[in-house]
Amino acid sequence: MSEASYDVIVIGSGPGGYVCAIRCAQLGLKTACVEKRETLGGTCLNVGCIPSKAMLQASEKYDEARNHLAAFGVKVGKVDLDLGAFMAHKDSVVKANTQGVEYLFRKNKIDWLKGTGRIAGKGQVDVDGKTYSAKHIVIATGSDVMPLNGVTIDETRILSSTGALALPEIPKRLVVIGGGYIGLEMGSVWQRLGAEVTVVEFLDRILPGMDGEISKQMQRVLAKGGMQFKLGTKVTAARTTNKGVTLTVEPAKGGAAEELEADYVLVAIGRRPFTEGLGLEAVGVELDDRGRVKVDGRFRTNVEGIYAIGDVIPGPMLAHKGEEEGVALAEILAGQAGHVNYDAIPGVVYTWPEAASVGKTEEQLKAEGREYKVGKFPFSANGRARAMNATDGFVKVLADKKTDRVLGVHIMGAEAGTMIAECAMAMEFGASAEDIARTCHAHPTLNETVKEAALAVDGRALHI
């Protein structure tokens, strides 16, 4: 016998899940959300996006005070780090955000079903022995850390991103396995605080999913700041002691092995869909060869009444992608026309400088055989960037050669993550490079670099 009946039960309260639940409730659907953590918000709010950004911001402030404020005539004397207060800032930000989601659940009359959820049958969800019924069940369980053969994560010396958020000390030597978003961000945090950071990446470039020029320039800037890189290198074994870790590494294409010594190792080679214990096999929900839930264009699985969004389905594992899918699905369930434009989902790397991208990379356009034009503009030619002493980076606009429609925008520089929103908006409305170029941008702002890059598509940038 069911404990209660709902229109919608969402399993998972990460950005995709909780946003889906809120939108369902706004649309008049009786909604519940299953979450086994003591706090809402999923990986992102608890041990992902939010705490990492709090640490990135705090570490940037520390680095700025130690190494950069003097250039502005600001003298601060000896700068020390209180690691306890540093971590307390991170914890307070997490608490405010998770409590915020709990408030939104109360406001929208969403029931929080506390415990581990499992689909028990058609329209049935079991939560720690209690059964609830729903017309629609949404899988929004997110993703988990991708393991690495030969390297066992113990969260003591060999860490996942979760462990890297709670180190008890500043490492003297930190090795990061993986040159993607998470590895570079967490590596940047601890490097600024004083660690010697080495990034080991299997491929021959960092940020492999981003535009090649962005990847190349980002590595140059990070290396200038002291980060070391071993590209085209694989880790084959790890040996831990009470004092540190010895990694065995060798060239990815074959060659002599060598050893790397570190106080701590961060494994950041990616994430995988989390579907364990959901009972998907028993109810017949199909997965693809990468363990992702198969869905159609309306987020429906092959089993009637069961849907999936976010990291458990194909597409970039980004919180905002999950949110957009959550809203779209809620509107579909309410009889509206929900839709997600996957060609206009931005991605951001929150290092300093930041890297941000939306749309196609130049490599993708070449592979497709599509004719395109390129417009680029450097931050070094922007007045506001000069005033900020933040002249590293550039904006790159890719537009269709015949129609001038914007196909992709790639930014490396200060506040790139904020600036990319303008470009995503332009692409959402099918803008041309000329449209961006003809739009009046306030002066002096960093966003003028976007306008200038759009002008450069037609060979008429004004300030270079």
C-alpha positions in Angstrom: 0.0 0.0 0.0 1.4 3.4 -1.0 2.2 6.0 1.7 1.1 8.8 -0.6 0.3 9.5 -4.2 1.9 12.2 -6.4 1.7 13.5 -9.9 5.5 13.6 -10.1 8.3 12.0 -8.0 11.8 13.3 -8.8 14.7 11.0 -7.6 17.6 13.3 -6.8 17.8 16.9 -5.6 20.7 18.2 -7.6 20.3 21.2 -9.9 18.4 19.2 -12.5 16.2 17.4 -9.9 15.3 20.3 -7.6 14.7 22.7 -10.5 12.4 20.1 -12.1 10.5 19.7 -8.9 10.1 23.4 -8.4 8.8 24.0 -11.9 6.4 21.0 -11.6 5.0 22.5 -8.4 4.7 25.9 -10.0 2.6 24.3 -12.8 0.2 22.8 -10.3 1.5 19.2 -10.2 1.7 17.5 -6.8 5.4 16.9 -6.5 7.8 15.1 -4.2 11.6 14.8 -4.4 13.7 11.9 -3.1 17.1 12.7 -1.6 19.3 10.5 0.7 21.7 13.3 1.7 21.1 15.2 4.9 20.9 18.3 2.8 19.3 19.1 -0.6 21.2 20.3 -3.7 23.0 17.1 -4.8 26.7 17.0 -5.7 26.8 20.5 -7.1 25.7 22.4 -4.1 27.2 20.1 -1.5 30.6 18.8 -2.9 30.9 20.3 -6.4 30.2 23.5 -8.2 29.4 25.7 -5.1 32.1 24.8 -2.6 34.8 24.7 -5.4 33.8 28.2 -6.5 33.9 29.5 -2.9 37.5 28.1 -2.6 38.5 29.5 -6.0 37.2 32.9 -5.1 38.9 32.9 -1.7 42.2 31.6 -3.2 42.1 34.4 -5.8 41.7 37.0 -3.1 44.7 35.5 -1.2 46.8 35.4 -4.4 45.8 39.0 -5.3 46.7 40.3 -1.9 50.1 38.5 -1.9 51.2 39.1 -5.5 49.1 41.7 -7.3 47.7 44.5 -5.2 51.0 46.3 -4.9 50.8 47.0 -8.7 47.7 49.1 -7.9 49.5 51.0 -5.2 47.8 49.0 -2.4 50.2 48.0 0.3 48.9 45.3 2.6 52.1 44.1 4.4 52.6 40.5 5.3 49.8 38.3 4.1 49.0 35.0 5.9 46.4 32.3 5.3 44.1 31.0 7.9 43.1 27.6 6.4 40.4 27.1 9.0 38.7 30.4 8.2 39.2 29.6 4.5 37.3 26.3 4.8 34.7 27.9 7.0 33.9 30.4 4.2 33.4 27.4 1.9 31.2 25.6 4.4 29.0 28.7 5.0 28.4 29.2 1.3 27.4 25.6 1.0 25.0 25.8 4.0 23.4 29.0 2.6 22.7 27.4 -0.7 21.4 24.0 0.5 19.2 25.8 3.0 18.0 28.0 0.2 16.8 24.9 -1.7 15.0 23.6 1.4 13.2 26.9 1.7 12.1 26.7 -1.9 10.7 23.3 -1.4 8.6 24.5 1.5 7.5 27.6 -0.4 6.4 25.5 -3.4 4.9 22.7 -1.2 7.2 20.0 -2.4 7.5 17.0 -0.2 11.1 15.9 0.6 11.1 12.1 0.8 14.3 11.5 2.8 16.1 8.3 2.0 17.4 6.2 -0.9 15.0 5.9 -3.8 14.4 2.9 -5.9 11.9 2.4 -8.7 9.8 -0.6 -7.5 7.5 -1.0 -10.5 5.2 1.0 -12.7 4.4 4.2 -11.0 6.0 3.0 -7.7 9.0 4.4 -5.9 10.4 2.8 -2.7 12.2 5.1 -0.3 13.8 3.1 2.5 11.0 0.6 2.7 8.1 3.0 2.2 6.3 3.0 -1.2 5.0 6.0 -2.9 3.0 6.2 -6.2 3.3 8.7 -9.0 2.0 9.2 -12.5 5.5 10.4 -13.6 8.9 9.3 -12.2 11.9 11.4 -13.0 15.5 10.0 -12.7 17.8 12.9 -11.8 20.5 11.1 -9.8 23.4 12.8 -11.4 26.9 11.4 -11.7 29.8 10.0 -9.7 33.6 10.1 -9.8 35.1 8.1 -12.7 37.6 5.6 -11.2 41.1 5.0 -12.6 42.6 1.5 -12.9 45.6 1.1 -10.6 44.8 4.1 -8.5 42.5 3.5 -5.5 40.8 6.6 -4.1 40.9 6.5 -0.3 40.1 10.2 0.3 43.2 10.3 2.6 46.1 10.6 0.2 44.5 9.8 -3.1 41.5 12.1 -3.5 38.4 12.6 -5.5 37.2 16.1 -6.1 35.2 15.7 -2.8 38.4 15.0 -0.8 40.2 17.9 -2.5 37.6 20.3 -1.0 38.6 19.3 2.5 42.3 18.9 2.7 43.6 19.3 6.3 46.8 21.1 5.1 48.3 22.8 2.1 50.2 20.2 0.2 53.8 20.8 -0.7 53.3 18.7 -3.8 50.0 17.9 -5.4 49.6 15.8 -8.5 46.3 16.1 -10.5 45.4 13.3 -12.8 43.3 14.8 -15.5 43.5 18.2 -17.3 39.8 18.9 -17.5 37.6 21.5 -15.7 37.7 19.9 -12.3 41.4 19.1 -12.2 42.5 22.6 -13.4 40.1 24.4 -11.0 41.1 22.4 -7.9 44.8 22.5 -8.9 44.6 26.2 -9.2 43.1 26.6 -5.7 45.9 24.7 -4.0 48.6 26.1 -6.2 47.6 29.7 -5.2 47.8 28.6 -1.6 51.3 27.4 -2.0 51.3 23.8 -3.4 53.6 22.7 -6.2 51.0 21.3 -8.7 51.7 18.9 -11.6 48.9 18.0 -14.0 49.1 14.6 -15.7 46.9 14.3 -18.7 46.5 11.2 -21.0 45.8 13.3 -24.1 48.2 15.7 -25.7 46.3 18.8 -24.5 44.4 20.1 -21.5 40.7 21.0 -21.7 40.2 18.5 -24.6 36.6 19.5 -25.2 37.3 23.2 -25.7 38.6 25.0 -28.7 42.2 24.2 -29.4 43.5 27.8 -29.2 41.8 28.2 -25.8 43.4 25.0 -24.6 46.9 26.1 -25.8 46.7 29.6 -24.4 45.3 28.4 -21.1 48.2 26.0 -20.6 50.6 28.8 -21.4 49.1 31.1 -18.8 48.8 28.4 -16.1 52.4 27.3 -16.7 53.5 30.9 -16.4 51.9 30.9 -12.9 53.8 27.8 -11.9 51.6 24.9 -12.8 53.5 22.0 -14.4 52.1 19.7 -17.1 52.9 16.1 -18.2 50.8 15.7 -21.3 50.4 12.5 -23.3 51.1 10.6 -20.1 49.2 7.8 -18.3 49.3 6.8 -14.7 49.6 3.0 -14.3 50.0 2.5 -10.5 50.0 4.3 -7.2 51.7 3.4 -3.9 50.6 5.2 -0.7 52.4 5.7 2.6 51.5 7.7 5.7 53.5 10.6 4.2 52.5 10.6 0.5 52.0 8.9 -2.8 54.3 7.5 -5.4 52.8 7.4 -8.9 54.1 5.3 -11.8 53.6 7.2 -15.0 54.6 6.5 -18.6 54.1 8.0 -22.1 50.6 7.2 -23.4 52.0 6.0 -26.7 54.6 3.8 -25.0 58.0 4.4 -23.5 60.0 4.2 -20.2 58.1 4.6 -17.0 59.0 7.0 -14.3 57.9 7.8 -10.8 56.2 11.0 -9.4 56.2 11.8 -5.7 53.4 13.7 -4.1 51.9 14.5 -0.7 48.4 14.1 -2.2 47.0 13.0 -5.6 43.7 14.2 -7.0 41.9 11.9 -9.5 39.9 14.0 -11.9 39.5 12.1 -15.1 35.8 12.7 -15.4 32.5 11.5 -14.1 30.0 8.7 -14.9 26.2 8.5 -14.6 25.0 7.3 -11.2 22.3 4.7 -11.6 23.3 2.2 -9.0 20.5 0.8 -6.8 17.7 2.5 -8.8 16.2 -0.8 -9.9 16.4 0.2 -13.5 17.2 -3.3 -14.7 14.2 -4.8 -12.9 11.8 -2.4 -14.5 13.4 -2.6 -17.9 14.8 0.9 -18.3 17.5 0.7 -21.1 21.0 2.1 -20.7 23.5 2.8 -23.5 27.0 1.4 -23.7 28.3 4.2 -21.4 25.8 3.5 -18.7 23.6 6.5 -19.5 19.8 6.3 -19.5 18.4 6.2 -23.0 15.8 8.9 -23.6 14.0 10.4 -26.6 13.6 14.1 -27.4 11.0 14.5 -24.6 13.2 12.8 -21.9 11.1 9.6 -22.0 12.8 6.3 -21.3 11.6 3.1 -23.0 9.3 2.5 -20.0 6.1 4.4 -19.8 5.9 7.0 -17.0 9.7 7.0 -16.4 11.9 10.0 -17.5 15.5 11.0 -17.0 17.4 14.3 -17.1 20.9 15.7 -16.3 24.1 13.8 -15.9 22.4 10.4 -16.3 21.5 11.0 -19.9 23.8 11.9 -22.9 25.2 15.5 -23.2 27.6 17.6 -21.2 27.6 17.0 -17.5 26.8 20.5 -16.5 24.5 21.7 -13.7 22.9 24.3 -16.0 22.2 21.7 -18.7 20.4 19.6 -16.1 18.4 22.7 -14.9 17.3 23.5 -18.5 16.2 19.8 -19.0 14.4 19.9 -15.6 12.3 22.9 -16.6 11.6 21.6 -20.1 10.5 18.2 -18.8 8.2 19.8 -16.1 6.6 21.9 -18.8 6.1 18.8 -21.0 4.5 17.0 -18.2 2.1 19.9 -17.7 1.1 19.8 -21.3 3.3 22.6 -22.6 6.1 22.6 -25.2 9.4 22.3 -23.2 12.6 22.5 -25.3 16.3 22.7 -24.8 18.7 24.2 -27.4 21.8 22.0 -27.0 23.7 24.2 -29.4 23.6 27.1 -27.0 24.8 25.6 -23.7 27.8 27.4 -22.4 30.7 25.7 -20.6 33.0 27.5 -18.2 36.4 26.7 -16.5 36.7 28.9 -13.4 40.4 29.2 -13.3 42.1 32.6 -13.5 41.8 33.7 -16.2 38.6 31.9 -16.9 37.8 30.0 -20.1 34.3 29.9 -21.5 32.7 28.4 -24.7 29.4 28.1 -26.4 28.6 26.4 -29.7 31.0 24.7 -32.1 34.8 24.7 -31.8 37.0 25.4 -34.8 38.0 21.7 -34.8 34.4 20.6 -34.9 33.6 22.9 -37.8 36.6 21.6 -39.7 35.6 18.0 -39.1 32.1 18.8 -40.4 33.5 20.4 -43.5 31.6 23.6 -42.8 32.9 26.8 -44.2 33.3 29.5 -41.6 34.9 32.8 -40.8 37.0 33.7 -37.7 37.2 37.0 -35.7 39.6 37.4 -32.8 40.3 40.2 -30.4 42.8 40.2 -27.5 42.2 41.4 -23.9 45.5 43.3 -24.1 43.8 45.8 -26.5 40.9 46.4 -24.2 40.9 49.5 -21.9 39.1 47.9 -19.0 41.3 44.8 -19.1 44.4 47.1 -18.9 42.9 49.0 -16.0 42.4 45.6 -14.2 45.9 44.3 -15.0 44.1 41.4 -16.6 45.3 41.4 -20.2 45.8 37.7 -20.7 43.3 36.1 -23.1 41.2 36.7 -26.2 37.7 36.3 -27.7 37.2 34.2 -30.7 34.0 34.3 -32.8 33.2 31.7 -35.4 30.5 32.5 -38.0 29.1 30.8 -41.0 31.0 31.9 -44.1 27.8 32.5 -46.2 25.1 33.5 -43.7 27.3 35.1 -41.0 25.3 33.2 -38.3 27.3 32.8 -35.1 28.3 29.1 -34.8 30.5 29.3 -31.7 32.2 31.8 -29.3 35.3 31.0 -27.2 36.7 33.3 -24.6 39.8 33.1 -22.3 40.2 36.0 -20.0 38.9 37.7 -16.9 35.2 37.1 -16.2 34.9 35.0 -19.3 32.1 33.0 -17.6 30.0 36.1 -17.2 30.8 37.4 -20.7 29.7 34.1 -22.4 26.1 34.7 -21.5 25.8 37.5 -24.1 27.1 35.1 -26.7 24.7 32.3 -25.6 21.8 34.8 -25.8 22.9 35.8 -29.3 23.1 32.2 -30.5 19.7 31.4 -28.9 18.1 34.0 -31.1 20.1 33.0 -34.2 22.2 36.2 -34.3 24.9 36.9 -36.9 28.3 38.3 -36.1 27.0 41.5 -37.6 24.2 41.6 -35.0 26.7 41.4 -32.2 29.0 44.0 -33.9 26.1 46.4 -34.4 24.9 46.1 -30.7 26.1 49.1 -28.6 28.4 47.9 -25.8 29.1 50.1 -22.7 32.6 51.6 -22.5 34.9 50.7 -20.8 33.9 47.1 -20.3 35.4 43.7 -20.9 32.4 42.9 -23.1 33.7 45.2 -25.7 36.1 42.5 -26.6 33.1 40.4 -27.8 32.0 43.3 -30.0 35.5 43.7 -31.4 35.8 40.0 -32.2 32.5 40.1 -34.0 33.7 43.1 -36.0 36.9 41.1 -36.7 34.8 38.4 -38.4 34.4 40.9 -41.2 37.9 42.3 -40.9 37.0 45.6 -39.3 37.9 45.5 -35.7 38.4 49.1 -34.5 41.0 48.9 -31.7 43.7 46.6 -33.2 
